Amino acid sequence: MKLKQILAGAAFAACTLSVSANTAFKEPGDAIEYRQSAFSMLSVQISDMGAMLKGKVPFDAEQFKMRANNAAALSKMPWEAFYEGTDKGDTAALADVWADNATFVKKANAFAANADKLALAAQSGDKAVIGKAFGAWAKGCKDCHKQFKD
């Protein structure tokens, strides 16, 4: 149990995000492409896990664990590519990302933290536990899209 608490604390600390300029991107378009790619890969994870939980495809605990681990890593990635100047160009991000940045960052942090909880839940192989964690994580997608995506 203590290990889970340590992991949860480390995961929370690791996913505390900020939106500021990043030296990894030479142009704002590079950042936009990066975050869109991360979201695209997240879409694959959520679709496959959702299909397993809904019974559209057979539940495979090992496959689900892999998808959940992928989701945990990917759920931290797009946020670094939202900084001033990346609001222009081929993006569906709404101006509220920058106008209400505190809320955006709060939702991004919650999304990443819920992905870590999903990865932990997936280790159990218990569909009920996994389903609850998946629901919380997937809700984060919807909540953010409602307010911050065109």
Protein Blocks (a to p, Z undefined) as FASTA:
>chain_A
ZZmmmmmmmmmmmmpccddddfkbmbfklmmmmmmmmmmmmmmmmmmmmmmmnopaccdf
klmmmmmmmmmmmmmmmmmmgcghilgcjdfbdfklmmmmmlmmmmmmmmmmmmmmmmmm
mmnopaklmmmmmmmmmmmmmmmmmmmpZZ
